[in-house]
Amino acid sequence: MHCDMADTEPLGTEAKPLRRARTPLPLPREVALLLQGGGALGSFQSGVYERLDELGVDVSWVAGISIGAINAAIIAGNLPHRRLSRLKKFWYTVSGGMPNMILPEIDHIREAMHLGAASVVAGFGVPGMFRPRLWPATLMPEGTPGAISFYDSAPLKDTLDACVDWDLLNDGPVRLSVGAVDVETGNFAYWDTRGPGGNTRIDARHIMASGALPPGLPPIEIDGRWYWDGGIVSNTPLAHVLNHQTEDMLVFQVDLFPAEGPMPRQMTDVYSRMKDIQYSSRTRQVTDQYLRLRREHGAIKALLDKLPPELQGETEAQRLREMLDGGSVNIVHLIYRSRAWESGAKDFEFSRATMLDHWSQGRDAVEEVMHKGDLIARNILDGKSATFDLDEPDHLKEKKA
């Protein structure tokens, strides 16, 4: 696959630098885009990025898990005017394994085609991502990748190498963070091009490791350690980014699995809801916890500021001040909402029609938020911290620190 090839699809022509709209928000210097794992649902994230880019929102830090790591690497590893064409080429490639059919908006028909497309993926893999192994795992020698996975992820390396400029990714202006889990220790690992412990030279292995979900995909070896999909431990990079924040920040948190959802009505709903709960990674709970910490830190800072000069210079006071957060944070949650016809197979259903639907929903999610951008803008200008949840159309819920 060559990401610089001209596409025959309407979304995918090579981008030229365009004059973008003026952003409706007063942006701080640090703008982070956080991308959750979710397989085929990841084109929702690309739709989010496309609309943010059109609005002139310049992202300075991208962090991702699994499919979020792939999208993040393509963003960080390309010049601004090429990022969308690379994202589109990637998504057109992985959704090219079956005919692109125009389907009526009738739930039972869409559900049947959705399950059929997922069955094709299960049997034949995904172009540019993974392919089924020739022999079943039970016939492979113990300890080999084929003995502990159903698919071969080698095609993904070629796709990433074609879509990402690794030198630009590591040395360019956009910071990248991706996470995976060590198979043997169970510890979470983050690779960060601006890491506090020293920059990591990220290549295709790190991105593949972040998305190596067992038992489908094999673990990836990096420097003598083996890694699986980071979503096993935490499917969102939110904690990593907030733990390493050093200045005021605006965060767009793109979640592919909603924590809240309806009671299942049939077995396919059970699998879908189970994945939502498992992979949402309690994003709202994590966010609320950090906002509580911000409130506590604000109270401590206010008290420190009231101390007389001789006490402010004491070692304990200085040490306490160093422990306080590095700035305000405003978190905008953009959450994918499953269609009525989607099932527990929604994260590995890579049909073209569904991919385009997810992409369009990502654009729409940003549009809904920007309708209420004055709330976000006021917090940014005042240096306050808050989260904003788009939980239903035309309603933006604000939680302040």
Disulfide bonds with the S-S distance in Angstrom:
Cys3-Cys163 1.90
